[in-house]
């Protein structure tokens, strides 16, 4: 379903919604917005830096995009 179609479907529910459903939808929307606007913490940056160093020093496994695709396809076949 495309975004426009999804919006129209949700709006139909909103038009018929009672207070309880509207409160749930509001809570969901606020939670979604909060997570989108939350900046990364210092710990997040430290973790990314450590992972980058591990990658650069060959201390972690790395895969090409093609290897990732093959693994994903093989997983789907199982």
PyMOL Python script that loads the backbone (N, CA, C, O; Angstrom):
from pymol import cmd

cmd.read_pdbstr("""\
ATOM      1  N   UNK A   1       0.847  -1.174   0.000  1.00  0.00           N
ATOM      2  CA  UNK A   1       0.000   0.000   0.000  1.00  0.00           C
ATOM      3  C   UNK A   1       0.894   1.240   0.000  1.00  0.00           C
ATOM      4  O   UNK A   1       1.850   1.325   0.771  1.00  0.00           O
ATOM      5  N   UNK A   2       0.582   2.184  -0.857  1.00  0.00           N
ATOM      6  CA  UNK A   2       1.380   3.409  -0.940  1.00  0.00           C
ATOM      7  C   UNK A   2       0.959   4.409   0.139  1.00  0.00           C
ATOM      8  O   UNK A   2      -0.098   4.275   0.756  1.00  0.00           O
ATOM      9  N   UNK A   3       1.811   5.410   0.349  1.00  0.00           N
ATOM     10  CA  UNK A   3       1.596   6.382   1.429  1.00  0.00           C
ATOM     11  C   UNK A   3       0.236   7.072   1.330  1.00  0.00           C
ATOM     12  O   UNK A   3      -0.454   7.218   2.339  1.00  0.00           O
ATOM     13  N   UNK A   4      -0.148   7.490   0.152  1.00  0.00           N
ATOM     14  CA  UNK A   4      -1.430   8.202  -0.002  1.00  0.00           C
ATOM     15  C   UNK A   4      -2.591   7.287   0.362  1.00  0.00           C
ATOM     16  O   UNK A   4      -3.534   7.700   1.036  1.00  0.00           O
ATOM     17  N   UNK A   5      -2.513   6.058  -0.085  1.00  0.00           N
ATOM     18  CA  UNK A   5      -3.567   5.090   0.206  1.00  0.00           C
ATOM     19  C   UNK A   5      -3.615   4.784   1.713  1.00  0.00           C
ATOM     20  O   UNK A   5      -4.690   4.666   2.301  1.00  0.00           O
ATOM     21  N   UNK A   6      -2.443   4.660   2.311  1.00  0.00           N
ATOM     22  CA  UNK A   6      -2.375   4.433   3.760  1.00  0.00           C
ATOM     23  C   UNK A   6      -2.985   5.600   4.530  1.00  0.00           C
ATOM     24  O   UNK A   6      -3.756   5.397   5.468  1.00  0.00           O
ATOM     25  N   UNK A   7      -2.638   6.818   4.130  1.00  0.00           N
ATOM     26  CA  UNK A   7      -3.190   8.000   4.800  1.00  0.00           C
ATOM     27  C   UNK A   7      -4.710   8.020   4.715  1.00  0.00           C
ATOM     28  O   UNK A   7      -5.394   8.283   5.703  1.00  0.00           O
ATOM     29  N   UNK A   8      -5.228   7.740   3.530  1.00  0.00           N
ATOM     30  CA  UNK A   8      -6.681   7.746   3.349  1.00  0.00           C
ATOM     31  C   UNK A   8      -7.358   6.685   4.212  1.00  0.00           C
ATOM     32  O   UNK A   8      -8.426   6.926   4.775  1.00  0.00           O
ATOM     33  N   UNK A   9      -6.736   5.512   4.316  1.00  0.00           N
ATOM     34  CA  UNK A   9      -7.292   4.446   5.144  1.00  0.00           C
ATOM     35  C   UNK A   9      -7.280   4.851   6.618  1.00  0.00           C
ATOM     36  O   UNK A   9      -8.264   4.648   7.329  1.00  0.00           O
ATOM     37  N   UNK A  10      -6.167   5.424   7.072  1.00  0.00           N
ATOM     38  CA  UNK A  10      -6.068   5.870   8.465  1.00  0.00           C
ATOM     39  C   UNK A  10      -7.095   6.960   8.746  1.00  0.00           C
ATOM     40  O   UNK A  10      -7.729   6.959   9.801  1.00  0.00           O
ATOM     41  N   UNK A  11      -7.260   7.879   7.818  1.00  0.00           N
ATOM     42  CA  UNK A  11      -8.230   8.961   8.009  1.00  0.00           C
ATOM     43  C   UNK A  11      -9.656   8.430   8.142  1.00  0.00           C
ATOM     44  O   UNK A  11     -10.466   9.000   8.873  1.00  0.00           O
ATOM     45  N   UNK A  12      -9.965   7.340   7.437  1.00  0.00           N
ATOM     46  CA  UNK A  12     -11.291   6.730   7.585  1.00  0.00           C
ATOM     47  C   UNK A  12     -11.477   6.232   9.012  1.00  0.00           C
ATOM     48  O   UNK A  12     -12.552   6.380   9.593  1.00  0.00           O
ATOM     49  N   UNK A  13     -10.423   5.638   9.573  1.00  0.00           N
ATOM     50  CA  UNK A  13     -10.502   5.177  10.965  1.00  0.00           C
ATOM     51  C   UNK A  13     -10.621   6.360  11.923  1.00  0.00           C
ATOM     52  O   UNK A  13     -11.360   6.290  12.906  1.00  0.00           O
ATOM     53  N   UNK A  14      -9.909   7.430  11.647  1.00  0.00           N
ATOM     54  CA  UNK A  14      -9.947   8.616  12.505  1.00  0.00           C
ATOM     55  C   UNK A  14     -11.356   9.194  12.519  1.00  0.00           C
ATOM     56  O   UNK A  14     -11.864   9.574  13.574  1.00  0.00           O
ATOM     57  N   UNK A  15     -11.981   9.262  11.359  1.00  0.00           N
ATOM     58  CA  UNK A  15     -13.338   9.813  11.281  1.00  0.00           C
ATOM     59  C   UNK A  15     -14.344   9.040  12.136  1.00  0.00           C
ATOM     60  O   UNK A  15     -15.297   9.618  12.658  1.00  0.00           O
ATOM     61  N   UNK A  16     -14.124   7.723  12.277  1.00  0.00           N
ATOM     62  CA  UNK A  16     -15.057   6.884  13.024  1.00  0.00           C
ATOM     63  C   UNK A  16     -14.579   6.579  14.441  1.00  0.00           C
ATOM     64  O   UNK A  16     -15.285   5.913  15.198  1.00  0.00           O
ATOM     65  N   UNK A  17     -13.396   7.054  14.808  1.00  0.00           N
ATOM     66  CA  UNK A  17     -12.759   6.658  16.067  1.00  0.00           C
ATOM     67  C   UNK A  17     -13.437   7.234  17.298  1.00  0.00           C
ATOM     68  O   UNK A  17     -13.971   8.343  17.291  1.00  0.00           O
ATOM     69  N   UNK A  18     -13.393   6.434  18.351  1.00  0.00           N
ATOM     70  CA  UNK A  18     -13.830   6.937  19.642  1.00  0.00           C
ATOM     71  C   UNK A  18     -12.615   7.527  20.362  1.00  0.00           C
ATOM     72  O   UNK A  18     -11.500   7.505  19.842  1.00  0.00           O
ATOM     73  N   UNK A  19     -12.850   8.049  21.559  1.00  0.00           N
ATOM     74  CA  UNK A  19     -11.768   8.719  22.303  1.00  0.00           C
ATOM     75  C   UNK A  19     -10.604   7.778  22.582  1.00  0.00           C
ATOM     76  O   UNK A  19      -9.444   8.181  22.495  1.00  0.00           O
ATOM     77  N   UNK A  20     -10.905   6.533  22.915  1.00  0.00           N
ATOM     78  CA  UNK A  20      -9.850   5.558  23.247  1.00  0.00           C
ATOM     79  C   UNK A  20      -8.915   5.324  22.054  1.00  0.00           C
ATOM     80  O   UNK A  20      -7.694   5.337  22.215  1.00  0.00           O
ATOM     81  N   UNK A  21      -9.471   5.112  20.882  1.00  0.00           N
ATOM     82  CA  UNK A  21      -8.650   4.889  19.695  1.00  0.00           C
ATOM     83  C   UNK A  21      -7.839   6.136  19.366  1.00  0.00           C
ATOM     84  O   UNK A  21      -6.663   6.036  19.015  1.00  0.00           O
ATOM     85  N   UNK A  22      -8.454   7.306  19.477  1.00  0.00           N
ATOM     86  CA  UNK A  22      -7.733   8.542  19.195  1.00  0.00           C
ATOM     87  C   UNK A  22      -6.565   8.737  20.160  1.00  0.00           C
ATOM     88  O   UNK A  22      -5.496   9.195  19.755  1.00  0.00           O
ATOM     89  N   UNK A  23      -6.762   8.394  21.430  1.00  0.00           N
ATOM     90  CA  UNK A  23      -5.673   8.508  22.404  1.00  0.00           C
ATOM     91  C   UNK A  23      -4.531   7.553  22.059  1.00  0.00           C
ATOM     92  O   UNK A  23      -3.360   7.911  22.184  1.00  0.00           O
ATOM     93  N   UNK A  24      -4.872   6.340  21.627  1.00  0.00           N
ATOM     94  CA  UNK A  24      -3.836   5.384  21.235  1.00  0.00           C
ATOM     95  C   UNK A  24      -3.068   5.882  20.006  1.00  0.00           C
ATOM     96  O   UNK A  24      -1.843   5.778  19.943  1.00  0.00           O
ATOM     97  N   UNK A  25      -3.800   6.419  19.040  1.00  0.00           N
ATOM     98  CA  UNK A  25      -3.156   6.922  17.818  1.00  0.00           C
ATOM     99  C   UNK A  25      -2.253   8.109  18.137  1.00  0.00           C
ATOM    100  O   UNK A  25      -1.161   8.234  17.583  1.00  0.00           O
ATOM    101  N   UNK A  26      -2.714   8.976  19.034  1.00  0.00           N
ATOM    102  CA  UNK A  26      -1.908  10.121  19.446  1.00  0.00           C
ATOM    103  C   UNK A  26      -0.634   9.657  20.137  1.00  0.00           C
ATOM    104  O   UNK A  26       0.450  10.167  19.855  1.00  0.00           O
ATOM    105  N   UNK A  27      -0.762   8.696  21.036  1.00  0.00           N
ATOM    106  CA  UNK A  27       0.402   8.168  21.742  1.00  0.00           C
ATOM    107  C   UNK A  27       1.401   7.555  20.769  1.00  0.00           C
ATOM    108  O   UNK A  27       2.607   7.769  20.894  1.00  0.00           O
ATOM    109  N   UNK A  28       0.908   6.805  19.815  1.00  0.00           N
ATOM    110  CA  UNK A  28       1.765   6.197  18.796  1.00  0.00           C
ATOM    111  C   UNK A  28       2.492   7.260  17.980  1.00  0.00           C
ATOM    112  O   UNK A  28       3.697   7.153  17.751  1.00  0.00           O
ATOM    113  N   UNK A  29       1.770   8.278  17.543  1.00  0.00           N
ATOM    114  CA  UNK A  29       2.367   9.350  16.741  1.00  0.00           C
ATOM    115  C   UNK A  29       3.413  10.124  17.544  1.00  0.00           C
ATOM    116  O   UNK A  29       4.477  10.455  17.020  1.00  0.00           O
ATOM    117  N   UNK A  30       3.117  10.411  18.800  1.00  0.00           N
ATOM    118  CA  UNK A  30       4.077  11.147  19.636  1.00  0.00           C
ATOM    119  C   UNK A  30       5.334  10.323  19.880  1.00  0.00           C
ATOM    120  O   UNK A  30       6.447  10.849  19.834  1.00  0.00           O
ATOM    121  N   UNK A  31       5.156   9.035  20.139  1.00  0.00           N
ATOM    122  CA  UNK A  31       6.293   8.147  20.361  1.00  0.00           C
ATOM    123  C   UNK A  31       7.163   8.078  19.112  1.00  0.00           C
ATOM    124  O   UNK A  31       8.390   8.109  19.198  1.00  0.00           O
ATOM    125  N   UNK A  32       6.525   7.986  17.961  1.00  0.00           N
ATOM    126  CA  UNK A  32       7.238   7.938  16.678  1.00  0.00           C
ATOM    127  C   UNK A  32       8.048   9.214  16.465  1.00  0.00           C
ATOM    128  O   UNK A  32       9.224   9.155  16.104  1.00  0.00           O
ATOM    129  N   UNK A  33       7.425  10.352  16.685  1.00  0.00           N
ATOM    130  CA  UNK A  33       8.112  11.638  16.519  1.00  0.00           C
ATOM    131  C   UNK A  33       9.284  11.780  17.485  1.00  0.00           C
ATOM    132  O   UNK A  33      10.351  12.274  17.119  1.00  0.00           O
ATOM    133  N   UNK A  34       9.071  11.341  18.719  1.00  0.00           N
ATOM    134  CA  UNK A  34      10.123  11.438  19.737  1.00  0.00           C
ATOM    135  C   UNK A  34      11.347  10.617  19.332  1.00  0.00           C
ATOM    136  O   UNK A  34      12.481  11.075  19.470  1.00  0.00           O
ATOM    137  N   UNK A  35      11.115   9.416  18.837  1.00  0.00           N
ATOM    138  CA  UNK A  35      12.233   8.561  18.428  1.00  0.00           C
ATOM    139  C   UNK A  35      12.957   9.132  17.216  1.00  0.00           C
ATOM    140  O   UNK A  35      14.175   8.989  17.101  1.00  0.00           O
ATOM    141  N   UNK A  36      12.231   9.771  16.319  1.00  0.00           N
ATOM    142  CA  UNK A  36      12.864  10.368  15.139  1.00  0.00           C
ATOM    143  C   UNK A  36      13.746  11.551  15.505  1.00  0.00           C
ATOM    144  O   UNK A  36      14.789  11.771  14.890  1.00  0.00           O
ATOM    145  N   UNK A  37      13.326  12.307  16.503  1.00  0.00           N
ATOM    146  CA  UNK A  37      14.041  13.535  16.844  1.00  0.00           C
ATOM    147  C   UNK A  37      15.122  13.328  17.898  1.00  0.00           C
ATOM    148  O   UNK A  37      15.871  14.255  18.206  1.00  0.00           O
ATOM    149  N   UNK A  38      15.210  12.113  18.457  1.00  0.00           N
ATOM    150  CA  UNK A  38      16.173  11.860  19.522  1.00  0.00           C
ATOM    151  C   UNK A  38      17.584  11.766  18.934  1.00  0.00           C
ATOM    152  O   UNK A  38      17.850  10.909  18.091  1.00  0.00           O
ATOM    153  N   UNK A  39      18.482  12.643  19.377  1.00  0.00           N
ATOM    154  CA  UNK A  39      19.856  12.580  18.865  1.00  0.00           C
ATOM    155  C   UNK A  39      20.595  11.374  19.449  1.00  0.00           C
ATOM    156  O   UNK A  39      20.185  10.805  20.460  1.00  0.00           O
ATOM    157  N   UNK A  40      21.674  11.006  18.800  1.00  0.00           N
ATOM    158  CA  UNK A  40      22.492   9.914  19.307  1.00  0.00           C
ATOM    159  C   UNK A  40      23.195  10.341  20.585  1.00  0.00           C
ATOM    160  O   UNK A  40      23.574  11.502  20.744  1.00  0.00           O
ATOM    161  N   UNK A  41      23.362   9.398  21.485  1.00  0.00           N
ATOM    162  CA  UNK A  41      24.038   9.692  22.744  1.00  0.00           C
ATOM    163  C   UNK A  41      25.552   9.581  22.553  1.00  0.00           C
ATOM    164  O   UNK A  41      26.031   9.085  21.533  1.00  0.00           O
ATOM    165  N   UNK A  42      26.280  10.048  23.540  1.00  0.00           N
ATOM    166  CA  UNK A  42      27.743   9.935  23.497  1.00  0.00           C
ATOM    167  C   UNK A  42      28.155   8.468  23.431  1.00  0.00           C
ATOM    168  O   UNK A  42      29.123   8.123  22.754  1.00  0.00           O
ATOM    169  N   UNK A  43      27.428   7.613  24.126  1.00  0.00           N
ATOM    170  CA  UNK A  43      27.702   6.174  24.092  1.00  0.00           C
ATOM    171  C   UNK A  43      27.511   5.607  22.688  1.00  0.00           C
ATOM    172  O   UNK A  43      28.281   4.755  22.245  1.00  0.00           O
ATOM    173  N   UNK A  44      26.483   6.083  21.992  1.00  0.00           N
ATOM    174  CA  UNK A  44      26.255   5.645  20.609  1.00  0.00           C
ATOM    175  C   UNK A  44      27.453   5.997  19.724  1.00  0.00           C
ATOM    176  O   UNK A  44      27.920   5.174  18.938  1.00  0.00           O
ATOM    177  N   UNK A  45      27.943   7.237  19.866  1.00  0.00           N
ATOM    178  CA  UNK A  45      29.089   7.666  19.068  1.00  0.00           C
ATOM    179  C   UNK A  45      30.334   6.856  19.410  1.00  0.00           C
ATOM    180  O   UNK A  45      31.104   6.495  18.519  1.00  0.00           O
ATOM    181  N   UNK A  46      30.537   6.568  20.691  1.00  0.00           N
ATOM    182  CA  UNK A  46      31.688   5.774  21.099  1.00  0.00           C
ATOM    183  C   UNK A  46      31.616   4.367  20.511  1.00  0.00           C
ATOM    184  O   UNK A  46      32.621   3.824  20.052  1.00  0.00           O
ATOM    185  N   UNK A  47      30.438   3.793  20.530  1.00  0.00           N
ATOM    186  CA  UNK A  47      30.252   2.459  19.948  1.00  0.00           C
ATOM    187  C   UNK A  47      30.554   2.461  18.458  1.00  0.00           C
ATOM    188  O   UNK A  47      31.222   1.553  17.962  1.00  0.00           O
ATOM    189  N   UNK A  48      30.072   3.469  17.737  1.00  0.00           N
ATOM    190  CA  UNK A  48      30.349   3.554  16.305  1.00  0.00           C
ATOM    191  C   UNK A  48      31.840   3.737  16.041  1.00  0.00           C
ATOM    192  O   UNK A  48      32.391   3.126  15.125  1.00  0.00           O
ATOM    193  N   UNK A  49      32.493   4.576  16.842  1.00  0.00           N
ATOM    194  CA  UNK A  49      33.941   4.769  16.694  1.00  0.00           C
ATOM    195  C   UNK A  49      34.697   3.467  16.920  1.00  0.00           C
ATOM    196  O   UNK A  49      35.621   3.143  16.173  1.00  0.00           O
ATOM    197  N   UNK A  50      34.303   2.717  17.954  1.00  0.00           N
ATOM    198  CA  UNK A  50      34.968   1.449  18.249  1.00  0.00           C
ATOM    199  C   UNK A  50      34.761   0.440  17.124  1.00  0.00           C
ATOM    200  O   UNK A  50      35.691  -0.266  16.735  1.00  0.00           O
ATOM    201  N   UNK A  51      33.552   0.378  16.611  1.00  0.00           N
ATOM    202  CA  UNK A  51      33.270  -0.543  15.507  1.00  0.00           C
ATOM    203  C   UNK A  51      34.066  -0.161  14.260  1.00  0.00           C
ATOM    204  O   UNK A  51      34.555  -1.032  13.540  1.00  0.00           O
ATOM    205  N   UNK A  52      34.192   1.131  14.010  1.00  0.00           N
ATOM    206  CA  UNK A  52      34.974   1.596  12.859  1.00  0.00           C
ATOM    207  C   UNK A  52      36.441   1.199  13.026  1.00  0.00           C
ATOM    208  O   UNK A  52      37.064   0.705  12.086  1.00  0.00           O
ATOM    209  N   UNK A  53      36.991   1.417  14.228  1.00  0.00           N
ATOM    210  CA  UNK A  53      38.379   1.036  14.480  1.00  0.00           C
ATOM    211  C   UNK A  53      38.570  -0.467  14.318  1.00  0.00           C
ATOM    212  O   UNK A  53      39.552  -0.909  13.721  1.00  0.00           O
ATOM    213  N   UNK A  54      37.645  -1.247  14.842  1.00  0.00           N
ATOM    214  CA  UNK A  54      37.730  -2.699  14.671  1.00  0.00           C
ATOM    215  C   UNK A  54      37.729  -3.082  13.197  1.00  0.00           C
ATOM    216  O   UNK A  54      38.479  -3.962  12.774  1.00  0.00           O
ATOM    217  N   UNK A  55      36.900  -2.428  12.434  1.00  0.00           N
ATOM    218  CA  UNK A  55      36.830  -2.697  10.994  1.00  0.00           C
ATOM    219  C   UNK A  55      38.151  -2.326  10.317  1.00  0.00           C
ATOM    220  O   UNK A  55      38.698  -3.109   9.540  1.00  0.00           O
ATOM    221  N   UNK A  56      38.653  -1.142  10.613  1.00  0.00           N
ATOM    222  CA  UNK A  56      39.888  -0.689   9.975  1.00  0.00           C
ATOM    223  C   UNK A  56      41.094  -1.543  10.359  1.00  0.00           C
ATOM    224  O   UNK A  56      42.042  -1.668   9.584  1.00  0.00           O
ATOM    225  N   UNK A  57      41.059  -2.127  11.552  1.00  0.00           N
ATOM    226  CA  UNK A  57      42.168  -2.957  12.029  1.00  0.00           C
ATOM    227  C   UNK A  57      41.920  -4.448  11.806  1.00  0.00           C
ATOM    228  O   UNK A  57      42.596  -5.296  12.388  1.00  0.00           O
ATOM    229  N   UNK A  58      40.939  -4.751  10.956  1.00  0.00           N
ATOM    230  CA  UNK A  58      40.593  -6.147  10.637  1.00  0.00           C
ATOM    231  C   UNK A  58      40.287  -6.985  11.876  1.00  0.00           C
ATOM    232  O   UNK A  58      40.632  -8.165  11.929  1.00  0.00           O
ATOM    233  N   UNK A  59      39.652  -6.389  12.854  1.00  0.00           N
ATOM    234  CA  UNK A  59      39.275  -7.102  14.074  1.00  0.00           C
ATOM    235  C   UNK A  59      37.794  -7.482  14.073  1.00  0.00           C
ATOM    236  O   UNK A  59      37.277  -7.991  15.068  1.00  0.00           O
ATOM    237  N   UNK A  60      37.130  -7.237  12.974  1.00  0.00           N
ATOM    238  CA  UNK A  60      35.725  -7.612  12.864  1.00  0.00           C
ATOM    239  C   UNK A  60      35.471  -8.133  11.458  1.00  0.00           C
ATOM    240  O   UNK A  60      36.206  -7.824  10.520  1.00  0.00           O
ATOM    241  N   UNK A  61      34.421  -8.924  11.332  1.00  0.00           N
ATOM    242  CA  UNK A  61      34.083  -9.439  10.008  1.00  0.00           C
ATOM    243  C   UNK A  61      33.419  -8.347   9.191  1.00  0.00           C
ATOM    244  O   UNK A  61      32.621  -7.561   9.699  1.00  0.00           O
ATOM    245  N   UNK A  62      33.762  -8.319   7.933  1.00  0.00           N
ATOM    246  CA  UNK A  62      33.163  -7.360   7.013  1.00  0.00           C
ATOM    247  C   UNK A  62      32.718  -8.099   5.767  1.00  0.00           C
ATOM    248  O   UNK A  62      33.309  -9.110   5.387  1.00  0.00           O
ATOM    249  N   UNK A  63      31.691  -7.599   5.145  1.00  0.00           N
ATOM    250  CA  UNK A  63      31.144  -8.239   3.966  1.00  0.00           C
ATOM    251  C   UNK A  63      30.924  -7.209   2.871  1.00  0.00           C
ATOM    252  O   UNK A  63      30.596  -6.053   3.140  1.00  0.00           O
ATOM    253  N   UNK A  64      31.108  -7.646   1.639  1.00  0.00           N
ATOM    254  CA  UNK A  64      30.770  -6.781   0.508  1.00  0.00           C
ATOM    255  C   UNK A  64      29.253  -6.754   0.380  1.00  0.00           C
ATOM    256  O   UNK A  64      28.559  -7.599   0.944  1.00  0.00           O
ATOM    257  N   UNK A  65      28.752  -5.792  -0.354  1.00  0.00           N
ATOM    258  CA  UNK A  65      27.314  -5.704  -0.562  1.00  0.00           C
ATOM    259  C   UNK A  65      26.811  -6.970  -1.268  1.00  0.00           C
ATOM    260  O   UNK A  65      25.727  -7.466  -0.961  1.00  0.00           O
ATOM    261  N   UNK A  66      27.593  -7.483  -2.203  1.00  0.00           N
ATOM    262  CA  UNK A  66      27.203  -8.700  -2.911  1.00  0.00           C
ATOM    263  C   UNK A  66      27.127  -9.897  -1.954  1.00  0.00           C
ATOM    264  O   UNK A  66      26.219 -10.719  -2.077  1.00  0.00           O
ATOM    265  N   UNK A  67      28.058 -10.007  -1.008  1.00  0.00           N
ATOM    266  CA  UNK A  67      28.018 -11.090  -0.019  1.00  0.00           C
ATOM    267  C   UNK A  67      26.773 -10.977   0.865  1.00  0.00           C
ATOM    268  O   UNK A  67      26.149 -11.984   1.201  1.00  0.00           O
ATOM    269  N   UNK A  68      26.424  -9.766   1.232  1.00  0.00           N
ATOM    270  CA  UNK A  68      25.227  -9.546   2.046  1.00  0.00           C
ATOM    271  C   UNK A  68      23.989  -9.988   1.278  1.00  0.00           C
ATOM    272  O   UNK A  68      23.113 -10.653   1.831  1.00  0.00           O
ATOM    273  N   UNK A  69      23.918  -9.623   0.011  1.00  0.00           N
ATOM    274  CA  UNK A  69      22.772 -10.024  -0.820  1.00  0.00           C
ATOM    275  C   UNK A  69      22.650 -11.537  -0.899  1.00  0.00           C
ATOM    276  O   UNK A  69      21.561 -12.089  -0.736  1.00  0.00           O
ATOM    277  N   UNK A  70      23.790 -12.217  -1.155  1.00  0.00           N
ATOM    278  CA  UNK A  70      23.761 -13.678  -1.266  1.00  0.00           C
ATOM    279  C   UNK A  70      23.310 -14.311   0.035  1.00  0.00           C
ATOM    280  O   UNK A  70      22.503 -15.240   0.021  1.00  0.00           O
ATOM    281  N   UNK A  71      23.817 -13.823   1.163  1.00  0.00           N
ATOM    282  CA  UNK A  71      23.408 -14.376   2.457  1.00  0.00           C
ATOM    283  C   UNK A  71      21.918 -14.175   2.685  1.00  0.00           C
ATOM    284  O   UNK A  71      21.232 -15.074   3.171  1.00  0.00           O
ATOM    285  N   UNK A  72      21.424 -13.009   2.337  1.00  0.00           N
ATOM    286  CA  UNK A  72      19.997 -12.727   2.512  1.00  0.00           C
ATOM    287  C   UNK A  72      19.150 -13.651   1.634  1.00  0.00           C
ATOM    288  O   UNK A  72      18.146 -14.198   2.090  1.00  0.00           O
ATOM    289  N   UNK A  73      19.550 -13.819   0.396  1.00  0.00           N
ATOM    290  CA  UNK A  73      18.802 -14.703  -0.506  1.00  0.00           C
ATOM    291  C   UNK A  73      18.828 -16.131  -0.016  1.00  0.00           C
ATOM    292  O   UNK A  73      17.808 -16.818  -0.057  1.00  0.00           O
ATOM    293  N   UNK A  74      19.994 -16.599   0.454  1.00  0.00           N
ATOM    294  CA  UNK A  74      20.091 -17.955   0.964  1.00  0.00           C
ATOM    295  C   UNK A  74      19.249 -18.149   2.208  1.00  0.00           C
ATOM    296  O   UNK A  74      18.677 -19.222   2.402  1.00  0.00           O
ATOM    297  N   UNK A  75      19.160 -17.147   3.045  1.00  0.00           N
ATOM    298  CA  UNK A  75      18.342 -17.228   4.256  1.00  0.00           C
ATOM    299  C   UNK A  75      16.860 -17.348   3.879  1.00  0.00           C
ATOM    300  O   UNK A  75      16.109 -18.097   4.504  1.00  0.00           O
ATOM    301  N   UNK A  76      16.454 -16.603   2.854  1.00  0.00           N
ATOM    302  CA  UNK A  76      15.050 -16.663   2.416  1.00  0.00           C
ATOM    303  C   UNK A  76      14.681 -18.021   1.833  1.00  0.00           C
ATOM    304  O   UNK A  76      13.529 -18.443   1.929  1.00  0.00           O
ATOM    305  N   UNK A  77      15.656 -18.716   1.223  1.00  0.00           N
ATOM    306  CA  UNK A  77      15.394 -19.998   0.596  1.00  0.00           C
ATOM    307  C   UNK A  77      15.174 -21.101   1.626  1.00  0.00           C
ATOM    308  O   UNK A  77      14.540 -22.112   1.323  1.00  0.00           O
ATOM    309  N   UNK A  78      15.687 -20.918   2.830  1.00  0.00           N
ATOM    310  CA  UNK A  78      15.594 -21.975   3.852  1.00  0.00           C
ATOM    311  C   UNK A  78      14.212 -22.118   4.407  1.00  0.00           C
ATOM    312  O   UNK A  78      13.978 -22.962   5.272  1.00  0.00           O
TER     313      UNK A  78
END
""", "prot")
cmd.dss("prot")
cmd.show_as("cartoon", "prot")
cmd.util.cbc("prot")
cmd.orient("prot")
